[in-house]
């Protein structure tokens, strides 16, 4: 009779340990996906800034529009090293500058629309992965056993990107 209780307790502890180990591995994979999604978003933002700067220097636009675009693109590139709030504001300002100027000239319109769409998709994917990671980190077992380790809580990226 006593042995059955001991076996039951050992079984429960083993199941709890297996679940905790599986959850910690899943959490680690999610954190890695957040990092990859963030890098992909940064790549798409840099690509969009470069395309806008190239458009501004192409002599297709009027001088005021070109100056507005090149300034916004430069600020967005420079803000990539700043805190996330500053970077979000600079990228949103670039989006507003793109919409404010007449950037629908061929052949740039198609490339710029594609770059804008790729930024939207990269941001959406990043934010989806962040939400999944945050949901898992808020579970009791994760917080009780500190399965997230010292990894910082991931944050979503909020941009004005045309959506």
C-alpha positions in Angstrom: 0.0 0.0 0.0 2.8 2.5 0.9 4.8 1.5 -2.2 1.8 2.4 -4.5 1.7 6.0 -3.0 5.4 6.4 -3.5 5.2 5.1 -7.1 2.3 7.5 -7.7 4.2 10.4 -6.3 7.3 9.5 -8.3 5.1 9.2 -11.4 3.5 12.6 -10.9 6.9 14.2 -10.3 8.3 12.6 -13.5 5.3 13.7 -15.5 5.6 17.3 -14.1 9.4 17.3 -14.9 8.8 16.0 -18.5 6.1 18.7 -19.0 8.4 21.4 -17.6 11.2 20.2 -19.8 9.0 20.2 -22.9 7.6 23.7 -22.1 11.1 25.1 -21.5 12.2 23.8 -24.9 9.2 25.2 -26.6 9.8 28.6 -24.9 13.4 28.5 -26.0 12.3 27.8 -29.6 9.8 30.7 -29.4 12.4 33.1 -28.2 14.6 32.1 -31.1 11.8 32.6 -33.5 11.2 36.1 -32.0 14.9 36.9 -32.7 14.7 35.6 -36.3 11.4 37.5 -36.9 13.0 40.7 -35.5 16.0 40.3 -37.8 13.8 39.8 -40.8 11.7 42.9 -39.9 14.9 44.9 -39.6 16.1 43.7 -42.9 12.8 44.6 -44.6 12.9 48.1 -43.0 16.5 48.7 -44.1 15.5 47.5 -47.7 12.6 49.9 -47.7 14.8 52.8 -46.5 17.4 52.1 -49.2 14.7 51.9 -51.9 13.2 55.2 -50.8 16.6 56.9 -50.7 17.3 55.6 -54.2 14.0 56.9 -55.4 14.7 60.3 -53.8 18.0 60.5 -55.6 16.7 59.5 -59.0 15.6 63.0 -60.1 12.0 61.7 -60.9 10.4 63.5 -58.0 10.3 67.2 -57.4 13.0 68.6 -55.1 10.7 69.1 -52.0 9.4 65.5 -52.2 12.9 64.1 -52.7 14.3 66.1 -49.8 11.4 64.9 -47.5 11.9 61.3 -48.5 15.7 61.3 -48.2 15.5 62.9 -44.8 12.9 60.4 -43.5 14.9 57.5 -44.9 18.1 58.8 -43.3 16.4 59.2 -40.0 14.9 55.7 -40.2 18.3 54.2 -40.9 19.9 56.2 -38.1 17.2 55.2 -35.6 17.8 51.5 -36.0 20.5 51.9 -33.3 18.2 53.9 -31.0 15.7 52.5 -28.4 12.7 50.8 -29.9 10.3 53.7 -29.4 12.5 56.1 -31.3 13.0 53.5 -34.1 9.2 52.9 -34.3 8.6 56.7 -34.6 11.2 57.1 -37.3 9.9 54.2 -39.4 6.3 55.5 -39.0 7.5 59.0 -40.1 9.1 57.3 -43.2 5.7 55.7 -44.0 3.9 59.0 -43.7 6.5 60.6 -45.9 6.0 57.9 -48.6 2.3 58.4 -48.5 2.6 62.2 -48.5 4.8 62.4 -51.6 3.9 61.3 -55.1 5.8 58.0 -55.1 3.5 56.3 -57.6 5.8 56.9 -60.5 6.9 54.0 -62.7 8.9 51.8 -62.3 9.3 52.7 -58.6 5.6 52.3 -57.7 5.7 48.5 -57.9 9.0 48.1 -56.1 7.9 50.5 -53.3 4.5 48.8 -52.9 6.2 45.5 -52.7 8.7 46.8 -50.1 5.8 48.3 -48.0 3.9 45.0 -48.2 7.0 43.0 -47.1 7.4 45.3 -44.1 3.7 44.8 -43.2 4.1 41.0 -43.4 7.3 40.9 -41.4 5.9 43.1 -38.7 2.7 41.0 -38.5 4.7 37.8 -38.3 7.0 39.3 -35.6 4.0 40.4 -33.5 2.3 37.0 -33.9 5.4 35.2 -32.6 5.8 37.7 -29.7 2.1 37.2 -28.7 2.6 33.4 -28.7 5.8 33.8 -26.6 4.2 36.1 -24.1 1.1 33.9 -23.8 3.3 30.9 -22.9 5.5 32.9 -20.5 2.4 34.0 -18.6 1.4 30.5 -17.6 1.8 29.6 -14.0 4.2 26.7 -14.4 6.5 28.9 -16.5 6.6 31.6 -13.9 6.7 29.3 -10.8 9.7 27.3 -12.1 11.2 30.3 -14.0 11.4 28.4 -17.2 12.0 31.5 -19.2 15.4 32.0 -17.5 16.7 35.6 -17.8 15.3 36.2 -21.3 13.6 39.6 -21.5 9.9 39.7 -22.2 9.6 40.3 -26.0 7.6 43.3 -27.1 5.5 43.9 -30.2 6.5 46.4 -32.9 3.9 49.1 -33.6 4.4 51.0 -36.8 2.3 53.0 -39.2 2.9 50.8 -42.1 -0.2 51.3 -44.2 -2.4 48.7 -42.6 
